[in-house]
Amino acid sequence: MNPFEMVAIIVVSVMIASVLRAKYGRRSRRDEGEVDTRDHAERIRLEQEVKQLKERLHVLERIAVEKENSLAREIDQLRDR
């Protein structure tokens, strides 16, 4: 088989595959506006949830540090007695 026949076979194979994908395959997200809208809404919801979780983590870290400091103060007060 010469190289030109091989190239022709590859080109025809790719063309057939693209036609089959267009007919039976999954649509691109650009073609599905509704899916894009749902994805956008889901992304916004997840971003808000991450923001809330970060705020809660910040509060928990502050509480842990405050308890650590208060415990250290109490120990120091007991040593001073």
C-alpha positions in Angstrom: 0.0 0.0 0.0 1.5 3.3 -1.0 1.5 6.4 1.3 -1.2 8.2 -0.7 -3.7 5.3 -0.3 -3.0 5.2 3.4 -3.6 9.0 3.7 -6.9 8.6 1.7 -8.0 5.8 4.0 -7.3 7.8 7.1 -9.1 10.9 5.7 -12.2 8.8 4.8 -12.1 7.1 8.2 -12.0 10.5 10.0 -14.9 11.8 7.8 -17.0 8.7 8.6 -16.3 9.0 12.3 -17.2 12.7 12.4 -20.5 12.0 10.5 -21.4 9.2 13.0 -20.5 11.4 16.0 -22.6 14.2 14.6 -25.6 11.9 14.1 -25.4 9.6 17.2 -22.9 11.2 19.5 -23.2 13.6 22.3 -24.0 17.2 21.5 -21.6 19.9 22.4 -22.4 22.2 25.3 -22.8 25.1 22.9 -25.7 23.4 21.3 -27.4 22.7 24.6 -28.2 26.2 26.1 -30.3 24.7 28.9 -27.5 22.4 30.1 -25.1 25.4 30.0 -27.6 27.4 32.2 -27.9 24.5 34.6 -24.1 24.2 34.8 -23.8 27.9 35.4 -26.4 27.8 38.2 -24.7 24.7 39.7 -21.3 26.4 39.6 -22.7 29.5 41.4 -24.3 27.3 44.1 -21.1 25.5 44.6 -19.1 28.7 44.8 -21.5 30.0 47.5 -21.2 26.8 49.4 -17.4 26.9 49.3 -17.5 30.5 50.5 -19.8 29.5 53.4 -17.5 26.6 54.3 -14.5 28.8 54.3 -16.2 31.2 56.6 -17.2 28.4 59.0 -13.6 27.1 58.9 -12.3 30.6 59.8 -14.7 30.7 62.8 -13.6 27.3 63.9 -9.9 28.2 63.6 -10.6 31.3 65.7 -12.4 29.3 68.3 -9.6 26.8 68.5 -6.9 29.5 68.8 -9.0 31.3 71.5 -9.4 28.2 73.5 -5.7 27.4 73.2 -4.9 30.9 74.5 -7.4 30.7 77.3 -6.1 27.3 78.3 -2.6 28.6 78.3 -3.7 31.6 80.5 -5.5 29.3 82.9 -2.4 27.1 83.2 -0.2 30.2 83.9 -2.7 31.4 86.5 -2.5 28.0 88.3 1.3 28.2 88.2 1.3 31.7 89.8 -0.7 30.4 92.8 
